[in-house]
Amino acid sequence: MFNGRKVIDIHGHMSTPPHFRAYAYNLISLRSPAGGVEMPEEALQGALKRHLGVMDERNIDLQFISPRPVAMMHWEQPHLVAHWTEVTNDVIAQSCKLYPDRWVGIAQLPQNKEIATSNCVAELERTVKDYGFIGALVNPDPGGDRQTPGVHTEYWYPLYEKAQELDTPLIIHPSQSRDPRITVIPHNYQLNNVVEEWIAQQIYLHSDVFKTFPKLKVVICHCGGALNRFLVNDQTHSGPEHKWRDNLFFDTCAYDRGVLGAAIQQKGVSQMLFGTEAPGSGGAKRQDTGRPGDDLVPVIDSLEFLSDDDKKNIFHDNPRRVFGRLKVD
């Protein structure tokens, strides 16, 4: 809780026992999708309780959980991606059902650069109507090779149309990269996050996506990938604000205090939604406090330029405003 209001974290990923990863490995190796993963509740509970412990330590009351982006398999053959997507969403739904007061679901979509995004519509609708999911994760480069059409093109329109109809925001979160230049960099998917999120942000700022889909809401992870080095009033590089303020949002999942503070000031409090990705890649200890990097409530609370109302908006009100299907006090 923060000042009596629930802290809502929009950027979480599913936690699973080894059974889930073993199923994924067998799917890739045998290339024979059939049935679903055998997930003993006791094993799943073990993974979920560890996850809940991390949330409790970081003062997170409610978290949106989505697939692990690096495991979405969007670069695989379409029939494997479709099966794996359903299995993943079923397990997310199972987790949310076990702890409905702590988690809500964000869907994986069966994306593949060779197939129109109309392929994603049925699964988005299934997860919303059958499981009560409130949004979906979108990979702007499902092939990992930067050959997918930009997020402003008609390639994406079937998905945008359905998301607008269902009032389900789309959360932009890239996955793996197959760029041979960056193989020397450990965990280079993190570099791909920066690049693809920044490209997506710039395309949304400078295109007519939100004119075509005026009720579509898009959230870009990790503060939009990168900071803007240009002046805000330089519309050549920042984009006219009236074109995106009602539609484009960002989460606070950046662990460096200076970067996070600058991102909030650049984007504006009204566009920022609390997100941590905990448990995830932010577990390194802060040198000043000894606390994990993804313990972001005290970091945001310490930003002097934010008022109490600003913090309340980031932690609680903005997530509720953007995610219309969210049911929380």
N, C-alpha and C positions, 0 to 999 in steps of 0.2 A: 504494500500500500504506500501511496505518497499523498500526504496531507488528506487522508481519509478516502482517497479514490484508488481504485484498482489500477495497478501498473499492467498495461497491455503491451506485450512484445509481439510485433507482427513478423519477426524474422527468426523462426525456429525451424529445425529440421528433425525428422523422425529419428528415434533411437530404437535399435532392434538387436536381438541376440544373434549369435553366429548362424542360426538356422537360416536366417534371411539372406545373409551373404553367401552361404553355401548354395542356396537355391539359385541365386543370381549367377554364380560361377558355373553351376551345372547347366543353366539355361544357355549361357554363352558357349560352353564347351560342346554340349550335345545338340544344341540348336533344334530342340524339340519341345516347343511350348505345349504344356498339357497340365490341366488341373491348377491348383493353387499351392501356395507354400504351406507346409504343415507347421503351424506356429503354436506350440504348447503354451497355454496361458501363463504357466509358472515361469517359463523362460522369458516370455515377453514382459511379464511383471518385473523381473529382475532388471532388465534394461530400462524400463520406464521409471522405476523407483530411483535409479541412479540419476536419470534425467531430472526428475522432480526435485531431487536433492540439490542439483545445480541451480535450478530455478529458485528454490527457497533461499539459498545462500545469496542470490543476486536480487532478491526482493521482487521477483516476477510473479504476479498473480495469475495471469492468463497469457498463454502463448499460442500463436498460430504455428502449426507444424506442417511442413511440406516435405517433399522428397529430398534426399541428399542430392544436390545438383550433379556431382561428379558421377553419380550412379544411375542417371536417368536413361542411359543407353540410346540417346537420340541418333547417334551415328551408326547404329546397328540396322539390320534388315527390318523393314517395316513390320513384318509379322511377329518378330521377337519384341520389338518396341511396344506394339499394341498389347501383347500379353503381359509383359513386365509392368506396363503402366497400370493395368487393372489390378495386378497383384499388389503393387505398391500402394495404390489408393485404398485397397481393401484393408491393408495393415494399418494405414493411417487412420482409417475409420474405426478399426478395432481399438486402437490406442485411445482415440477420442471418446469412444463409448465407455471405456473403463474409467476415464477421468474427465467427465464432461465439464466439470468446473474449472479445469486447468488447461485444456487444449481444445482448439477448433481446427478443422482441416482446411488445408490448401492443396489443391489437386495437382498431380502430375498430368501432363498431356502427352499423347502419343505423337510427338513431333518428329518429322523427318523431312529433310530439305527436298526430297524427291516427290513429296506428296503435298497437295494443297492443304491449307489449315482447316478446311471443312472436315478433314479427317479427325480433328480434335473436338468438334462440336458435341458429338454424342457422349463422349466421356466427361466433358465438362458438365453437361446436363445431368448425367447419371450421378455424379458425385454431389452436385447441388441438391437434386431432388430426392435421392435415396439416402444420402449420408449427411446432408446439411452443411456441406462445405461452403465456404464464403468467398472463395477466390481461387486462382490458379497460378502456378509458376510458369513463366514463359522464358524459353531459351532463345535469344535473338540470333544465335548461330548454331542450330542443332547439329550441323555436320562437322563443326569444329574446324572448318576450313575457310570461313568467311565468304562462302559462295551463295548463301541464302539471301533472297531479296531483302532490302532494307525495310525496317518496321513501318515505313510510311506507304508501302506499295500495296496494290490490291491483293497480293499474295496473302496478306494478313487479314483482309476484310471479313471473311466468313467467321473467323474467331472473334474479331472485334464486335461484329454484329451480335453474336450470341452472348458475349460478355456484357455488352450494353443492355441487351434484353433481360438478362438474368440479374443485373446489378451485381456482378462479380468482378471486382478489380483484378487486373492482371499484374503480377509481380515479376518484374524483369530480373532474372538471375541467370547468367551464363553458366556454362559447364566446362568441359574439357576443350583444349585446343590441340589441333594437330599441326600447328606451325612448327616446322623443323628447326627454326632459328632459336626457339626458346627451350629446347630440350635440356640445355645446360643449367637451367634455373630450376631448383627444387620446388615442388608444388606449383608448377607454372600455371596451373588453372587459376591461381590468384591473380597473376598478371592478365590472364584472359578476362577475368571479372572486371578489372579496371578498364581495359580497352573496350570491351563490348558494351559495358554499361554506359561509358562516356559517349560512345558512338550512338547508342540508342537515345540517350538524353538529347544530344545535339539534333538528331533527326526529328524527334518529337517537337523540339523547340522551334524548328525552322520549317516544318511541314504543315499540311492542313488536315492531319489525322483527326484532330479534335473539332474541326469544323464539320467534317464528314460524320463523326461520331461524337456529338456534343455531350452525351452522358457517359461516355467511356472514361474509366478511371484507371490510371497506370501508376504503379509504384516502382521506382528503380532502387535496387538495393545498394548498400554501401555508399550512401550519400550521393548516389549518381555516378560512382566510379572514380571521379577525380574533381578537383577544385577548378573553378574557372579563373584563368589568369587575366581576364579582361574586365574592364569596368562594367558594372551592371547596366548602365545606361547606354552602352555600346551595343545597340540592337543587332548589328551585323553578326556579333558573336554570342549574344545572350538571348536573342529572340524576343519579340514583343510579348510582354507579360499577359496581355489580354487574351492571347491565343492559348494559354496553357494553365493559368492559375487555378481553374476549376477542375482540372483533369490530371495534372502531373504532380506526383508526390515522391518523396524520398524517405528512406529509413535512416536511422542513426548508427548503423553498424559500421563504425570506424573507431578503432581503439586508441589512436593517438589523440590526445586531448586538443592539441592545436588544430589538427585537421578537422576534428568533429566540430569544434567551435566555429571555425571559419566556414564550414559547410552550412551550418545552421544560419549564420549571418548572411551568406550568399543566397541561399534558397528562400529563407524566411521561415519563421516559426510555423506559420500556417501550413507550410508544405511538408513539415517534418513529422514522421511517425516513429515512435520508439521501436528499435530493433537491436538485437544483440547477437544472434546466431549462437546462443549458449544452450547446450554445450557444442563447441565447434572449434574453430581455429584461433579463438581469442583467449586461450588459457594461460598464456605467459604472464608472469607476475610484473606488476608495475613497480618500478624502482622506488617511487616515493612512498607508496602505501603498502606494498607487499600483497595487494589484492589482485585477483585475476584481471586481465585486460578487459574481458567482457562483462565485468561488474560495472555497468554503465550508469545505473541510477545515481550513485554518488558523484560520478564524473559530470553528468549533466546538471545535477543539483549544485555543483561547485562553479558553474559558468556564471560569472558575475553579471554579464549583460542580460541574463534571462530573469524575468520577473517570476513570481510564484504562479501567476496565471499562465505564463509561457510554458513553464514546466508541466503544469497540469494539462495543458493542451497537447504537449508532446507525448506525455505518458498515458493519457486517457482519452481526452476529447477528440483529438485528431483521428486516431484509429477508429473510433466509433462513427465519426462523421464520414470517413472515406469508405468504410466497409459497412454498407447499408444493411447487410444480412446479419451482422453481428448482434447477438442478443446478450447484453451484459449491462448491469447497473453501473 
